[in-house]
Amino acid sequence: MLATEWLDKAKRKLLIESDYELAKIIGINASAISNIRKRNSGIDNYTASRLEDILELERMTIIIDIEMQKEKNEEKLKYWKKKEQIYLSKSDRN
């Protein structure tokens, strides 16, 4: 999922419409969300963790997703895919 999609999903869950409100809830500047949207840049780990809290996701779900999207090195990509499988199997057991 793209970084912007994670933000939109959190807004839907919180039943809010503005990025400003989301930024306040996460605890970041509204300009940070604006930068993510304009550049479709990644989400830092703090923001990812806060989004995981809001969306009630297993830890590392968003971080792994973002890392897999941007990773160009095949060995590192394998690492993130392996982590994804570990975390997916944990959430399936819960």
C-alpha positions as CSV (number, residue, x, y, z in Angstrom):
1,M,0.0,0.0,0.0
2,L,1.3,3.5,-0.8
3,A,2.1,5.8,2.0
4,T,-0.8,8.0,1.0
5,E,-3.1,5.0,1.2
6,W,-2.1,4.3,4.8
7,L,-2.9,7.9,5.7
8,D,-6.3,7.8,4.0
9,K,-7.1,4.5,5.7
10,A,-6.3,6.0,9.1
11,K,-8.6,9.0,8.3
12,R,-11.4,6.7,7.4
13,K,-11.0,4.7,10.6
14,L,-10.9,7.9,12.7
15,L,-13.9,9.3,10.7
16,I,-12.0,12.5,10.0
17,E,-11.5,14.3,6.7
18,S,-8.5,16.6,7.1
19,D,-4.8,15.8,7.0
20,Y,-4.4,18.6,9.7
21,E,-6.6,16.6,12.1
22,L,-4.7,13.4,11.4
23,A,-1.4,15.2,11.9
24,K,-2.6,16.4,15.3
25,I,-3.7,12.9,16.3
26,I,-0.4,11.3,15.2
27,G,1.7,14.1,16.8
28,I,3.4,15.4,13.7
29,N,3.3,18.7,11.7
30,A,0.7,18.9,9.1
31,S,3.5,19.8,6.7
32,A,4.9,16.3,7.2
33,I,1.7,14.8,5.8
34,S,1.7,17.3,3.0
35,N,5.2,16.2,2.1
36,I,4.2,12.6,2.1
37,R,1.3,13.4,-0.2
38,K,3.2,15.7,-2.6
39,R,6.3,13.6,-3.0
40,N,4.6,10.2,-2.2
41,S,7.6,9.9,0.1
42,G,7.9,7.3,2.7
43,I,6.6,7.4,6.2
44,D,9.1,7.7,9.1
45,N,9.0,4.9,11.7
46,Y,7.3,7.1,14.3
47,T,4.4,7.9,11.9
48,A,4.2,4.3,10.8
49,S,4.0,3.1,14.4
50,R,1.3,5.7,15.2
51,L,-0.7,4.6,12.1
52,E,-0.3,1.0,13.2
53,D,-1.8,2.0,16.6
54,I,-4.7,3.8,15.0
55,L,-5.4,1.0,12.5
56,E,-4.9,-1.7,15.2
57,L,-2.2,-3.5,13.1
58,E,0.5,-5.8,14.2
59,R,3.8,-4.0,14.9
60,M,6.0,-3.5,11.9
61,T,3.2,-4.0,9.4
62,I,3.5,-0.6,7.8
63,I,7.3,-0.3,8.2
64,I,7.8,-3.6,6.4
65,D,5.4,-2.6,3.7
66,I,7.1,0.7,3.1
67,E,10.6,-0.9,3.1
68,M,9.6,-3.5,0.6
69,Q,8.3,-0.9,-1.8
70,K,11.4,1.2,-1.8
71,E,14.1,-1.5,-1.5
72,K,16.2,-2.0,-4.7
73,N,18.7,-4.4,-3.2
74,E,17.6,-8.0,-3.8
75,E,19.1,-9.3,-0.5
76,K,17.5,-6.6,1.5
77,L,14.2,-7.2,-0.3
78,K,14.4,-10.9,0.6
79,Y,14.9,-9.9,4.2
80,W,11.8,-7.7,4.3
81,K,9.7,-10.3,2.6
82,K,10.8,-12.9,5.2
83,K,9.9,-10.4,8.0
84,E,6.5,-9.9,6.3
85,Q,5.8,-13.6,6.4
86,I,6.8,-13.8,10.1
87,Y,4.6,-10.9,11.1
88,L,1.7,-12.2,8.9
89,S,1.9,-15.6,10.6
90,K,1.9,-14.0,14.0
91,S,-1.2,-12.0,13.2
92,D,-3.0,-15.1,11.8
93,R,-2.5,-16.8,15.2
94,N,-4.1,-13.9,17.1
